Amino acid sequence: MFQKTGSFKTRGAINKLLKLSDLERDKGIITISAGNHAQAISWACSQFNIKSKIVMPFDASPSKVEATKSYGGEVILTKNNMMDECNDIKEREGLTFIHPFDDIDIILGQGTIGVEIIEKLNNIDYAFISIGGGGLISGIACVLKSINPKIKIIGVEPINSNVMTKSISSNKPETFDTNINKTLADGLAAPFAGNLTFEFVKKYVDEIINVSENEMIESMRIIIERLKVIPEAAASACFVPILKNKLSIKKNTNSIIVLCGGNIDLDKLKKLF
């Protein structure tokens, strides 16, 4: 959450742009996002002098929309299916599409967090990581498990938006109507599980725990009070399993939680507390 734009997403965005050809960059970039990937792509494109368009849901966090615009990206708000809207614009204008999570370059970019974790901590037993589309946990889990297969990777999803849980249960990538069950953790409200991220999660993640809205809020409050930092719900979610003893953790073991973002609208924060 202490990254440029307030989340880990810039890692994947920069890595992806570096992997594109000059022609692909010159066409301009288009993507879909509820907010954090939007800001990351907008900022990253500004560093390369690339034009960017971001399709966002009509009810996206106002602060995330404004931040995305401030970094130079053009925001298109839609009530339609974001991917359908994005594809229409992409075909019409000949833009280069960057997937928010189901892309190997995005996943590898996010995985640099795993490299930094290992460089600083060499005795990890459990890693708690939030799951939205799965790009973050895919990258980190791949790195951690490759170096130490004994590390237990625990994914955390809001019960109101648990598309990866459903996908693992059915053994295939599922879709999820994010308009039916809203979650405070908008950064985890993925409308579908990616083909790539599904395979990464299936291979490297030991367990997925679902958490409630109230549990994420309580976790957020404790993090604010004790750590003196303000996480968004997508970040506070991964502390819930420890806070609520949702997993049997052996004594004298070491756990890490990845606070993935701090982009919460202040008006929304006031209403919570």
Phi and psi in degrees as GROMACS dihedral restraints (atoms count N, CA, C in turn):
[ dihedral_restraints ]
;  ai    aj    ak    al  type     phi  dphi    fc
    3     4     5     6     1   -96.1    20    10
    4     5     6     7     1    27.7    20    10
    6     7     8     9     1   -94.4    20    10
    7     8     9    10     1   166.7    20    10
    9    10    11    12     1   -57.4    20    10
   10    11    12    13     1   134.8    20    10
   12    13    14    15     1    76.1    20    10
   13    14    15    16     1     1.3    20    10
   15    16    17    18     1    86.5    20    10
   16    17    18    19     1    11.1    20    10
   18    19    20    21     1  -155.3    20    10
   19    20    21    22     1   174.9    20    10
   21    22    23    24     1   -71.6    20    10
   22    23    24    25     1   -11.3    20    10
   24    25    26    27     1   -62.3    20    10
   25    26    27    28     1   -22.9    20    10
   27    28    29    30     1   -64.9    20    10
   28    29    30    31     1   -26.3    20    10
   30    31    32    33     1   -61.7    20    10
   31    32    33    34     1   -51.1    20    10
   33    34    35    36     1   -67.8    20    10
   34    35    36    37     1   -38.1    20    10
   36    37    38    39     1   -63.1    20    10
   37    38    39    40     1   -47.6    20    10
   39    40    41    42     1   -63.3    20    10
   40    41    42    43     1   -44.5    20    10
   42    43    44    45     1   -60.9    20    10
   43    44    45    46     1   -40.8    20    10
   45    46    47    48     1   -66.4    20    10
   46    47    48    49     1   -44.6    20    10
   48    49    50    51     1   -62.1    20    10
   49    50    51    52     1   -36.6    20    10
   51    52    53    54     1   -66.0    20    10
   52    53    54    55     1   -26.5    20    10
   54    55    56    57     1   -87.2    20    10
   55    56    57    58     1   -13.4    20    10
   57    58    59    60     1   -75.2    20    10
   58    59    60    61     1   153.8    20    10
   60    61    62    63     1   -76.5    20    10
   61    62    63    64     1   164.3    20    10
   63    64    65    66     1   -58.7    20    10
   64    65    66    67     1   -39.2    20    10
   66    67    68    69     1   -63.5    20    10
   67    68    69    70     1   -43.7    20    10
   69    70    71    72     1   -64.1    20    10
   70    71    72    73     1   -39.3    20    10
   72    73    74    75     1   -69.1    20    10
   73    74    75    76     1   -40.4    20    10
   75    76    77    78     1   -63.8    20    10
   76    77    78    79     1   -27.7    20    10
   78    79    80    81     1   -67.3    20    10
   79    80    81    82     1   -25.4    20    10
   81    82    83    84     1    96.6    20    10
   82    83    84    85     1   158.1    20    10
   84    85    86    87     1  -112.4    20    10
   85    86    87    88     1   143.7    20    10
   87    88    89    90     1  -134.0    20    10
   88    89    90    91     1   144.4    20    10
   90    91    92    93     1  -152.1    20    10
   91    92    93    94     1   175.3    20    10
   93    94    95    96     1  -121.5    20    10
   94    95    96    97     1   149.1    20    10
   96    97    98    99     1  -171.6    20    10
   97    98    99   100     1   149.1    20    10
   99   100   101   102     1   -83.0    20    10
  100   101   102   103     1   -14.7    20    10
  102   103   104   105     1   164.1    20    10
  103   104   105   106     1   -53.7    20    10
  105   106   107   108     1   -73.9    20    10
  106   107   108   109     1   -42.9    20    10
  108   109   110   111     1   -65.0    20    10
  109   110   111   112     1   -34.7    20    10
  111   112   113   114     1   -59.0    20    10
  112   113   114   115     1   -48.4    20    10
  114   115   116   117     1   -64.5    20    10
  115   116   117   118     1   -41.2    20    10
  117   118   119   120     1   -63.8    20    10
  118   119   120   121     1   -45.7    20    10
  120   121   122   123     1   -65.4    20    10
  121   122   123   124     1   -43.0    20    10
  123   124   125   126     1   -59.3    20    10
  124   125   126   127     1   -47.5    20    10
  126   127   128   129     1   -67.6    20    10
  127   128   129   130     1   -46.8    20    10
  129   130   131   132     1   -60.2    20    10
  130   131   132   133     1   -42.2    20    10
  132   133   134   135     1   -63.2    20    10
  133   134   135   136     1   -35.4    20    10
  135   136   137   138     1   -64.3    20    10
  136   137   138   139     1   -30.1    20    10
  138   139   140   141     1   -72.0    20    10
  139   140   141   142     1   -22.8    20    10
  141   142   143   144     1  -105.5    20    10
  142   143   144   145     1     5.2    20    10
  144   145   146   147     1    56.0    20    10
  145   146   147   148     1    45.2    20    10
  147   148   149   150     1  -110.9    20    10
  148   149   150   151     1   137.6    20    10
  150   151   152   153     1   -76.2    20    10
  151   152   153   154     1   146.4    20    10
  153   154   155   156     1  -138.7    20    10
  154   155   156   157     1   144.9    20    10
  156   157   158   159     1  -126.9    20    10
  157   158   159   160     1   135.6    20    10
  159   160   161   162     1  -127.2    20    10
  160   161   162   163     1   121.5    20    10
  162   163   164   165     1   -88.1    20    10
  163   164   165   166     1   122.9    20    10
  165   166   167   168     1  -126.5    20    10
  166   167   168   169     1   155.2    20    10
  168   169   170   171     1   -66.7    20    10
  169   170   171   172     1   148.6    20    10
  171   172   173   174     1   -60.5    20    10
  172   173   174   175     1   -25.0    20    10
  174   175   176   177     1  -103.5    20    10
  175   176   177   178     1    24.7    20    10
  177   178   179   180     1   -61.8    20    10
  178   179   180   181     1   153.6    20    10
  180   181   182   183     1   -54.1    20    10
  181   182   183   184     1   124.0    20    10
  183   184   185   186     1   -54.9    20    10
  184   185   186   187     1   -37.9    20    10
  186   187   188   189     1   -67.8    20    10
  187   188   189   190     1   -34.1    20    10
  189   190   191   192     1   -73.0    20    10
  190   191   192   193     1   -36.1    20    10
  192   193   194   195     1   -64.3    20    10
  193   194   195   196     1   -47.9    20    10
  195   196   197   198     1   -65.6    20    10
  196   197   198   199     1   -38.8    20    10
  198   199   200   201     1   -63.9    20    10
  199   200   201   202     1   -41.0    20    10
  201   202   203   204     1   -60.7    20    10
  202   203   204   205     1   -44.2    20    10
  204   205   206   207     1   -63.9    20    10
  205   206   207   208     1   -39.0    20    10
  207   208   209   210     1   -65.2    20    10
  208   209   210   211     1   -25.5    20    10
  210   211   212   213     1   -83.8    20    10
  211   212   213   214     1    -4.2    20    10
  213   214   215   216     1   110.4    20    10
  214   215   216   217     1    -5.0    20    10
  216   217   218   219     1   -80.3    20    10
  217   218   219   220     1   150.7    20    10
  219   220   221   222     1   -93.2    20    10
  220   221   222   223     1   123.6    20    10
  222   223   224   225     1   -99.6    20    10
  223   224   225   226     1   131.7    20    10
  225   226   227   228     1  -115.4    20    10
  226   227   228   229     1   110.9    20    10
  228   229   230   231     1   -87.2    20    10
  229   230   231   232     1   137.1    20    10
  231   232   233   234     1  -141.3    20    10
  232   233   234   235     1   147.1    20    10
  234   235   236   237     1   -94.8    20    10
  235   236   237   238     1    -8.0    20    10
  237   238   239   240     1   -83.7    20    10
  238   239   240   241     1   176.7    20    10
  240   241   242   243     1   -59.8    20    10
  241   242   243   244     1   123.2    20    10
  243   244   245   246     1   -60.8    20    10
  244   245   246   247     1   -40.8    20    10
  246   247   248   249     1   -66.6    20    10
  247   248   249   250     1   -39.8    20    10
  249   250   251   252     1   -63.2    20    10
  250   251   252   253     1   -44.5    20    10
  252   253   254   255     1   -61.9    20    10
  253   254   255   256     1   -44.0    20    10
  255   256   257   258     1   -62.1    20    10
  256   257   258   259     1   -45.2    20    10
  258   259   260   261     1   -63.3    20    10
  259   260   261   262     1   -38.6    20    10
  261   262   263   264     1   -60.9    20    10
  262   263   264   265     1   -47.0    20    10
  264   265   266   267     1   -67.6    20    10
  265   266   267   268     1   -42.2    20    10
  267   268   269   270     1   -57.2    20    10
  268   269   270   271     1   -47.3    20    10
  270   271   272   273     1   -68.9    20    10
  271   272   273   274     1   -39.3    20    10
  273   274   275   276     1   -68.6    20    10
  274   275   276   277     1   -37.3    20    10
  276   277   278   279     1  -108.5    20    10
  277   278   279   280     1    -2.6    20    10
  279   280   281   282     1    68.2    20    10
  280   281   282   283     1    34.9    20    10
  282   283   284   285     1   -84.7    20    10
  283   284   285   286     1   163.8    20    10
  285   286   287   288     1   -95.1    20    10
  286   287   288   289     1   124.4    20    10
  288   289   290   291     1   -89.1    20    10
  289   290   291   292     1   134.6    20    10
  291   292   293   294     1  -117.3    20    10
  292   293   294   295     1   119.9    20    10
  294   295   296   297     1   -72.6    20    10
  295   296   297   298     1   139.5    20    10
  297   298   299   300     1   -68.0    20    10
  298   299   300   301     1   -22.4    20    10
  300   301   302   303     1  -149.1    20    10
  301   302   303   304     1   -28.8    20    10
  303   304   305   306     1   -92.8    20    10
  304   305   306   307     1    62.6    20    10
  306   307   308   309     1  -148.2    20    10
  307   308   309   310     1   129.3    20    10
  309   310   311   312     1   -61.9    20    10
  310   311   312   313     1   -35.0    20    10
  312   313   314   315     1   -70.3    20    10
  313   314   315   316     1   -36.1    20    10
  315   316   317   318     1   -64.6    20    10
  316   317   318   319     1   -47.1    20    10
  318   319   320   321     1   -60.0    20    10
  319   320   321   322     1   -44.9    20    10
  321   322   323   324     1   -65.2    20    10
  322   323   324   325     1   -36.7    20    10
  324   325   326   327     1   -61.9    20    10
  325   326   327   328     1   -45.7    20    10
  327   328   329   330     1   -66.0    20    10
  328   329   330   331     1   -29.8    20    10
  330   331   332   333     1   -65.4    20    10
  331   332   333   334     1   -15.2    20    10
  333   334   335   336     1   -62.2    20    10
  334   335   336   337     1   -22.7    20    10
  336   337   338   339     1   -62.3    20    10
  337   338   339   340     1   -40.5    20    10
  339   340   341   342     1   -61.4    20    10
  340   341   342   343     1   -39.5    20    10
  342   343   344   345     1   -61.3    20    10
  343   344   345   346     1   -44.8    20    10
  345   346   347   348     1   -66.6    20    10
  346   347   348   349     1   -36.2    20    10
  348   349   350   351     1   -61.1    20    10
  349   350   351   352     1   -48.0    20    10
  351   352   353   354     1   -64.6    20    10
  352   353   354   355     1   -36.2    20    10
  354   355   356   357     1   -64.6    20    10
  355   356   357   358     1   -30.9    20    10
  357   358   359   360     1   -98.0    20    10
  358   359   360   361     1   -29.2    20    10
  360   361   362   363     1  -132.5    20    10
  361   362   363   364     1   121.5    20    10
  363   364   365   366     1  -112.1    20    10
  364   365   366   367     1    12.2    20    10
  366   367   368   369     1  -133.9    20    10
  367   368   369   370     1    49.8    20    10
  369   370   371   372     1   -86.1    20    10
  370   371   372   373     1   136.7    20    10
  372   373   374   375     1  -108.0    20    10
  373   374   375   376     1   -38.0    20    10
  375   376   377   378     1  -133.7    20    10
  376   377   378   379     1   140.5    20    10
  378   379   380   381     1  -126.7    20    10
  379   380   381   382     1   121.9    20    10
  381   382   383   384     1  -103.5    20    10
  382   383   384   385     1   120.7    20    10
  384   385   386   387     1  -136.3    20    10
  385   386   387   388     1   132.4    20    10
  387   388   389   390     1   -69.2    20    10
  388   389   390   391     1   151.4    20    10
  390   391   392   393     1  -123.5    20    10
  391   392   393   394     1   124.0    20    10
  393   394   395   396     1  -112.5    20    10
  394   395   396   397     1   -95.3    20    10
  396   397   398   399     1   -80.2    20    10
  397   398   399   400     1   -21.2    20    10
  399   400   401   402     1   106.6    20    10
  400   401   402   403     1     1.3    20    10
  402   403   404   405     1   -64.8    20    10
  403   404   405   406     1   -41.7    20    10
  405   406   407   408     1   -66.2    20    10
  406   407   408   409     1   -53.1    20    10
  408   409   410   411     1   -67.0    20    10
  409   410   411   412     1   -32.3    20    10
  411   412   413   414     1   -61.9    20    10
  412   413   414   415     1   -47.7    20    10
  414   415   416   417     1   -66.3    20    10
  415   416   417   418     1   -48.6    20    10
  417   418   419   420     1   -66.9    20    10
  418   419   420   421     1   -45.1    20    10
  420   421   422   423     1   -62.0    20    10
  421   422   423   424     1   -40.1    20    10
  423   424   425   426     1   -59.9    20    10
  424   425   426   427     1   -44.6    20    10
  426   427   428   429     1   -66.7    20    10
  427   428   429   430     1   -51.1    20    10
  429   430   431   432     1   -63.0    20    10
  430   431   432   433     1   -44.7    20    10
  432   433   434   435     1   -68.9    20    10
  433   434   435   436     1   -31.9    20    10
  435   436   437   438     1   -67.3    20    10
  436   437   438   439     1   -33.4    20    10
  438   439   440   441     1   -86.6    20    10
  439   440   441   442     1   -39.5    20    10
  441   442   443   444     1  -143.7    20    10
  442   443   444   445     1    95.1    20    10
  444   445   446   447     1   -61.5    20    10
  445   446   447   448     1   -15.0    20    10
  447   448   449   450     1   -79.7    20    10
  448   449   450   451     1   -15.4    20    10
  450   451   452   453     1   -64.2    20    10
  451   452   453   454     1   129.8    20    10
  453   454   455   456     1   -88.0    20    10
  454   455   456   457     1   121.2    20    10
  456   457   458   459     1   -98.5    20    10
  457   458   459   460     1   118.6    20    10
  459   460   461   462     1  -113.0    20    10
  460   461   462   463     1   115.2    20    10
  462   463   464   465     1   -87.2    20    10
  463   464   465   466     1   149.4    20    10
  465   466   467   468     1  -130.6    20    10
  466   467   468   469     1   128.0    20    10
  468   469   470   471     1  -129.1    20    10
  469   470   471   472     1   147.0    20    10
  471   472   473   474     1   -69.5    20    10
  472   473   474   475     1   137.9    20    10
  474   475   476   477     1   -63.2    20    10
  475   476   477   478     1   -23.7    20    10
  477   478   479   480     1   -79.6    20    10
  478   479   480   481     1    -6.6    20    10
  480   481   482   483     1  -153.1    20    10
  481   482   483   484     1    69.5    20    10
  483   484   485   486     1  -113.6    20    10
  484   485   486   487     1    55.1    20    10
  486   487   488   489     1   -63.9    20    10
  487   488   489   490     1   -32.8    20    10
  489   490   491   492     1   -72.8    20    10
  490   491   492   493     1   -36.9    20    10
  492   493   494   495     1   -58.7    20    10
  493   494   495   496     1   -46.2    20    10
  495   496   497   498     1   -65.2    20    10
  496   497   498   499     1   -36.3    20    10
  498   499   500   501     1   -66.9    20    10
  499   500   501   502     1   -44.1    20    10
  501   502   503   504     1   -64.3    20    10
  502   503   504   505     1   -38.3    20    10
  504   505   506   507     1   -63.7    20    10
  505   506   507   508     1   -39.5    20    10
  507   508   509   510     1   -91.9    20    10
  508   509   510   511     1    -7.6    20    10
  510   511   512   513     1    63.9    20    10
  511   512   513   514     1    32.9    20    10
  513   514   515   516     1  -159.7    20    10
  514   515   516   517     1   151.9    20    10
  516   517   518   519     1   -61.5    20    10
  517   518   519   520     1   127.0    20    10
  519   520   521   522     1  -108.2    20    10
  520   521   522   523     1   165.9    20    10
  522   523   524   525     1  -106.6    20    10
  523   524   525   526     1   165.0    20    10
  525   526   527   528     1  -148.7    20    10
  526   527   528   529     1   128.8    20    10
  528   529   530   531     1   -83.6    20    10
  529   530   531   532     1   100.2    20    10
  531   532   533   534     1   -72.9    20    10
  532   533   534   535     1    -6.8    20    10
  534   535   536   537     1   -84.0    20    10
  535   536   537   538     1   -15.6    20    10
  537   538   539   540     1   -80.2    20    10
  538   539   540   541     1   -56.2    20    10
  540   541   542   543     1  -112.3    20    10
  541   542   543   544     1   109.0    20    10
  543   544   545   546     1   -83.0    20    10
  544   545   546   547     1   148.9    20    10
  546   547   548   549     1  -131.1    20    10
  547   548   549   550     1   145.6    20    10
  549   550   551   552     1   -62.4    20    10
  550   551   552   553     1   -28.2    20    10
  552   553   554   555     1   -83.4    20    10
  553   554   555   556     1    70.9    20    10
  555   556   557   558     1   -60.8    20    10
  556   557   558   559     1   -27.5    20    10
  558   559   560   561     1   -69.3    20    10
  559   560   561   562     1   -13.1    20    10
  561   562   563   564     1  -108.3    20    10
  562   563   564   565     1     5.1    20    10
  564   565   566   567     1   -87.0    20    10
  565   566   567   568     1    68.2    20    10
  567   568   569   570     1   -79.5    20    10
  568   569   570   571     1   132.7    20    10
  570   571   572   573     1   -77.5    20    10
  571   572   573   574     1    -9.5    20    10
  573   574   575   576     1  -162.0    20    10
  574   575   576   577     1   158.2    20    10
  576   577   578   579     1   -90.7    20    10
  577   578   579   580     1   137.8    20    10
  579   580   581   582     1   -75.7    20    10
  580   581   582   583     1   154.1    20    10
  582   583   584   585     1   -63.7    20    10
  583   584   585   586     1   -43.0    20    10
  585   586   587   588     1   -69.7    20    10
  586   587   588   589     1   -50.8    20    10
  588   589   590   591     1   -64.1    20    10
  589   590   591   592     1   -33.9    20    10
  591   592   593   594     1   -58.9    20    10
  592   593   594   595     1   -44.7    20    10
  594   595   596   597     1   -67.5    20    10
  595   596   597   598     1   -39.2    20    10
  597   598   599   600     1   -62.9    20    10
  598   599   600   601     1   -46.5    20    10
  600   601   602   603     1   -63.3    20    10
  601   602   603   604     1   -43.8    20    10
  603   604   605   606     1   -60.4    20    10
  604   605   606   607     1   -35.9    20    10
  606   607   608   609     1   -82.2    20    10
  607   608   609   610     1   -40.0    20    10
  609   610   611   612     1  -110.3    20    10
  610   611   612   613     1   -17.9    20    10
  612   613   614   615     1   -94.7    20    10
  613   614   615   616     1   127.9    20    10
  615   616   617   618     1   -80.2    20    10
  616   617   618   619     1   -33.9    20    10
  618   619   620   621     1  -159.4    20    10
  619   620   621   622     1   148.2    20    10
  621   622   623   624     1  -118.7    20    10
  622   623   624   625     1   128.7    20    10
  624   625   626   627     1  -111.9    20    10
  625   626   627   628     1   132.3    20    10
  627   628   629   630     1   -94.4    20    10
  628   629   630   631     1   140.6    20    10
  630   631   632   633     1  -127.9    20    10
  631   632   633   634     1   153.9    20    10
  633   634   635   636     1   -89.0    20    10
  634   635   636   637     1   168.1    20    10
  636   637   638   639     1   -62.2    20    10
  637   638   639   640     1   -46.0    20    10
  639   640   641   642     1   -63.6    20    10
  640   641   642   643     1   -35.4    20    10
  642   643   644   645     1   -66.7    20    10
  643   644   645   646     1   -39.0    20    10
  645   646   647   648     1   -66.3    20    10
  646   647   648   649     1   -37.8    20    10
  648   649   650   651     1   -66.3    20    10
  649   650   651   652     1   -44.4    20    10
  651   652   653   654     1   -62.1    20    10
  652   653   654   655     1   -42.3    20    10
  654   655   656   657     1   -61.6    20    10
  655   656   657   658     1   -42.3    20    10
  657   658   659   660     1   -60.2    20    10
  658   659   660   661     1   -44.5    20    10
  660   661   662   663     1   -60.6    20    10
  661   662   663   664     1   -44.5    20    10
  663   664   665   666     1   -66.8    20    10
  664   665   666   667     1   -40.1    20    10
  666   667   668   669     1   -62.9    20    10
  667   668   669   670     1   -42.2    20    10
  669   670   671   672     1   -63.0    20    10
  670   671   672   673     1   -46.2    20    10
  672   673   674   675     1   -70.7    20    10
  673   674   675   676     1   -40.7    20    10
  675   676   677   678     1   -91.8    20    10
  676   677   678   679     1   -40.0    20    10
  678   679   680   681     1   -96.3    20    10
  679   680   681   682     1   -13.3    20    10
  681   682   683   684     1    63.0    20    10
  682   683   684   685     1    34.2    20    10
  684   685   686   687     1  -129.9    20    10
  685   686   687   688     1   156.8    20    10
  687   688   689   690     1  -111.4    20    10
  688   689   690   691     1   104.7    20    10
  690   691   692   693     1   -90.4    20    10
  691   692   693   694     1   153.1    20    10
  693   694   695   696     1   -80.6    20    10
  694   695   696   697     1   168.8    20    10
  696   697   698   699     1   -61.6    20    10
  697   698   699   700     1   -31.9    20    10
  699   700   701   702     1   -60.1    20    10
  700   701   702   703     1   -29.7    20    10
  702   703   704   705     1   -85.3    20    10
  703   704   705   706     1   -44.2    20    10
  705   706   707   708     1   -65.4    20    10
  706   707   708   709     1   -22.9    20    10
  708   709   710   711     1   -55.1    20    10
  709   710   711   712     1   -40.2    20    10
  711   712   713   714     1   -76.9    20    10
  712   713   714   715     1    -6.5    20    10
  714   715   716   717     1   -88.7    20    10
  715   716   717   718     1   -18.5    20    10
  717   718   719   720     1   -57.3    20    10
  718   719   720   721     1   -46.0    20    10
  720   721   722   723     1   -57.3    20    10
  721   722   723   724     1   -34.0    20    10
  723   724   725   726     1   -75.7    20    10
  724   725   726   727     1   -45.3    20    10
  726   727   728   729     1   -60.5    20    10
  727   728   729   730     1   -39.7    20    10
  729   730   731   732     1  -103.7    20    10
  730   731   732   733     1    12.0    20    10
  732   733   734   735     1    51.4    20    10
  733   734   735   736     1    47.4    20    10
  735   736   737   738     1   -83.0    20    10
  736   737   738   739     1    -4.6    20    10
  738   739   740   741     1  -138.5    20    10
  739   740   741   742     1   137.7    20    10
  741   742   743   744     1   -79.8    20    10
  742   743   744   745     1   105.8    20    10
  744   745   746   747     1  -106.7    20    10
  745   746   747   748     1   128.8    20    10
  747   748   749   750     1   -66.5    20    10
  748   749   750   751     1   152.3    20    10
  750   751   752   753     1   -68.2    20    10
  751   752   753   754     1   155.0    20    10
  753   754   755   756     1    60.6    20    10
  754   755   756   757     1    34.4    20    10
  756   757   758   759     1  -116.2    20    10
  757   758   759   760     1   163.9    20    10
  759   760   761   762     1  -115.2    20    10
  760   761   762   763     1   127.7    20    10
  762   763   764   765     1  -118.3    20    10
  763   764   765   766     1   145.8    20    10
  765   766   767   768     1  -122.6    20    10
  766   767   768   769     1   148.1    20    10
  768   769   770   771     1  -121.1    20    10
  769   770   771   772     1   141.8    20    10
  771   772   773   774     1  -102.5    20    10
  772   773   774   775     1   107.9    20    10
  774   775   776   777     1   -81.3    20    10
  775   776   777   778     1   100.8    20    10
  777   778   779   780     1   -82.3    20    10
  778   779   780   781     1   -16.1    20    10
  780   781   782   783     1  -169.5    20    10
  781   782   783   784     1   156.4    20    10
  783   784   785   786     1  -130.5    20    10
  784   785   786   787     1    28.8    20    10
  786   787   788   789     1   -96.0    20    10
  787   788   789   790     1    72.4    20    10
  789   790   791   792     1  -108.4    20    10
  790   791   792   793     1   137.2    20    10
  792   793   794   795     1   -64.8    20    10
  793   794   795   796     1   130.5    20    10
  795   796   797   798     1   -64.5    20    10
  796   797   798   799     1   -35.1    20    10
  798   799   800   801     1   -63.6    20    10
  799   800   801   802     1   -38.9    20    10
  801   802   803   804     1   -66.1    20    10
  802   803   804   805     1   -38.8    20    10
  804   805   806   807     1   -63.5    20    10
  805   806   807   808     1   -40.6    20    10
  807   808   809   810     1   -60.8    20    10
  808   809   810   811     1   -39.5    20    10
  810   811   812   813     1   -68.8    20    10
  811   812   813   814     1   -28.6    20    10
  813   814   815   816     1   -73.8    20    10
  814   815   816   817     1   -35.1    20    10
